[in-house]
Amino acid sequence: MMIIKVFEDRWLRGMRNTGSCLRNKANMQCCLGFWADQCGFEYPDGTTSPSCIPNIKDSDMTTRGRNTVFCSDLMGINDSMLITDEQRKIQLNKIAFFAGIQFEFYASESLLVADGAD
């Protein structure tokens, strides 16, 4: 199981059609931005989805340069304005489980490091 750490103080969510992206200039990220960083992908700020990452290879997130249904489902949940953050976390992990991914949510990266859990 691949564990993706999401830091809530930098997590962009609930912002459908208002500029959600993998990472913005303020270093805020959607759940897939955390995934991309932890997979070691390099991409410019403002990249809107995994299919826009330069030189990305086919994966659970992209096929032939397009987002997979799985990826689009994660983006829809991340950006939905109709659910609470607790519902969002549960829904993201329900879908991610089938791709061998688990999202773990932390208040901030500095608290994780201070607790020695990194």
Order of alpha helices (4+ residues) and beta strands (2+ residues): beta-alpha-beta-beta-alpha-alpha-beta-alpha
